[in-house]
């Protein structure tokens, strides 16, 4: 049962309700008894440990140096979307994506060597680099799409995405729902296309069903919409 504080403001209450809905959705989509379909026990244990360990940000910074040649020294990726922005992403999401690359749930031959256990030095290193990335500021100038699709993208987002990713596309760290606000348009659109075409295996079926019902024009519009949402705390959508 979900208990809500009676002193919450309407905005806070709305967020609590969405978080509760996301929690229920997560339990339905990822029920506990299906552990046999998850990662091997040793890998699952390593990633669980990474989530629980106290991170060392200085070590995370040092480990990130091997990633900077692609993702940039500030982890803000590239405006053309070839490399995604990692700065400011939820720690849990980064840890999960490392797992997904290693399990083959996300196919990227260039990334795979960088996700091996010995590269990060086990659970502690994974925890450190994920926490370091989460601590970094996001770029104020992400790559964006055509401005005239913003309104359409906003409607698509509200109808299909906000229950899991929240109104401002902040995501939920506790449930591995990524922050997609201010992510480069080209990257988001490319990944949405992969999901629609069945190329990404780490997409839960509820999201997949929604994406497959959307047209390519809808995907382009929603990718543009979230790319223009400023990092948490901003006031206006971003412009080119």
N, C-alpha and C positions, 0 to 999 in steps of 0.2 A: 504494500500500500504506500502511496506517495503522500507525505505530510508536507503542507506548505505553510510557511510562517505567516501569521495573520497580519504582521506589520509591514509586509512587502508593499511597495508602490505598485500601481498598475503595470508599469513597464517591467519591473522586477518580477511580478507575478506571472506576466506573460512569458518571461524567460524561463521561470521555474516550470511552467506548464509544458513548454517546448522541450526542456531538458528531460522532464518526466516522460514525455512522449518518445523522445529519442532513446531513453533508457529501456522503455518497453519494447520499442522496435528492435533495439540491439539484442534483447533477450530472445525475441521471436526469431530473428534472423540468424543468431549465433547461439542456439541453445546449448547448455552445458553438456548434455550427453553425447554430443557429436565430437568428442575429443579425438576419436580414432581417425577423423578426417583431417586433423590439424597437422602441424609440423612434427617431425620426429621428436621423441621425448627429450633428447639431449639438446636440440635446438630450441625447443619450446622452453626448457628450463633456463637456458642461457638468456633468452629474451625476457622471460619473466624476471630474472635477476637484474637485467639491465634496467627494467622499469622501477625496481625497488631500491637500487643502489644510490647512494649519495654521490652526485656527480662532481667531478673535478673540472672546472671550466678551463683552467689553464692547459690541462692535458688535452681537453677537447679542442682547444684552439690549435695546439700543436698537431693533433691528428688531422684537423681539417686542411692543413697545408697541402696535403696530397690531393685534395678535391678542388683546390682553388683555381687550378689551371682551366677547369671547365666552368665551375659555378661562380668564379670570380672571387677576389680576395675578401669581399664582404658578404659572400654567399647570396648575392642578389640576382644571380643568373644573367641571362642576356635578354634584351628587349625583344629580340626576334622570336623568343620562345624556344630556341634550340635547347637551352639549358634552363631548367626551372629555378625560380627563386626558392631557396631553402631558409633564408633568414626569417625569423619570426614564426616558423612553422611549429606546431605542437610537438613536444618531445615524444609523446607516445606514437604519433604518426610517423616520425622519422624512424623510430625503432621498428615499427611494423613494416615500413617499406623496405628497410634493410633485410628483414626476414623474407619478405615477398620476392625480392630479387634473388635471394639465395635459394629459395624453393622453386624458382621458375614460374611463380605466379605473375611476375612482371618480366617481360623479355627485353633485355637490353644488354647485349654482349659487352658494351663499353663499361657498364656499371658493375657487372658481376664480379670482376676481379677485386674491386674496391670494397665489396661487402663480405669477403671471406673472413673467417674468425681471426686468423693470424694477422690480418691487416690492422684491425682495431685492438687486438690484444684481449679478446674475450669480452665478457659482459660489461666490465668496468669501462673499457674503451668505447663501447657502443653507447653506454649511458653518458659518458663524458662528451662525445662529439654531438650527440643529439641535444643535450642540454645547452651546449655552446651555441649551436645553431638557433635554438629556440630563444636565446637571449639577445640575438642580433636584431637591429632595426631593419624594417623592410624598406625597399626602395620607394621614394615618393614619385618615381617616374617609370612605372612598369609599361611594357608594351601593351597597347590597347587596340581594339578593333574599330570598325566604322561607327562613328558617333550616332548616326541616324537609326541604329538598331537598339539603342539603349532602352527605350520604353518597352519594346517587345521583349528584350532580355529580362527586364525587371519583372514583367508578368510571368514569363516562363519560370523564372527563379522562385517567385512567390508561390506558384502553383505546384512546383515539383521538387524544390531543393531546400527551402527554408526550414522545414521540420527537422532536418538532420544537421544542416550547416548553419542554422540560426539566421536571423533577419539580416545581419550585417556580413554574412558569409565568414564568420569567425570560427565555425566548427566547434567541436567539443573534445577537449583533450582526453577526458575520462573515457570516451567511447571510440577513440581512434578516428573521429570524423575530422578531416583536414580543414585547415583554414585556407580558403580559396580567394579571399578578398585581396585585391592588388596583385594577384598572380598574373604572369605574362599571358596575354591573349593567345599567342601562338601555341604556347605549351598546353594551356587548358583545352583549347579547341582540338589539338592533336590527340590528347588523352581521351576526350569525349568521343571522338571518332573511333578510337581503338576499342572503347567500351561498346559502342553501338555495333561495331563489326565483330565483336567477340574475341578481340586480340588480347584484352586484359582479363586475367583470370581472378584477380583479387577484388572483384566487384560483387557485392552482395546482390541477391536476385531481385530485391525490391527496387534498388536503384537501376539495375539493368533493365527491368521492365519499363520503367519510366523513360529511360534514355532511348530505348528502341521505339517508343511511340512518338518521339520527337523528330521533326524534320531536320535536315541539315541547316536550314535557315534558323530554326530554333536554337540549335547548338551554337551556331555562330553568334547569335544574339545574346545568349546567356553567357558565353565565354567573354564577350565584350562587356556585358554588364558587370560581372564580378571583377574584371580587370580594372574597372574604373572605380571600384569601391575603395576608399582610402583605408590605410591601416587603422586599427581600432583607436578611436579618439579623434579621428579626423572629422571635418565638418561637411565637405563637399565632395562629389564624385570627381575623379581625376580626369583631366583632359589630356589630349596629345601634346 
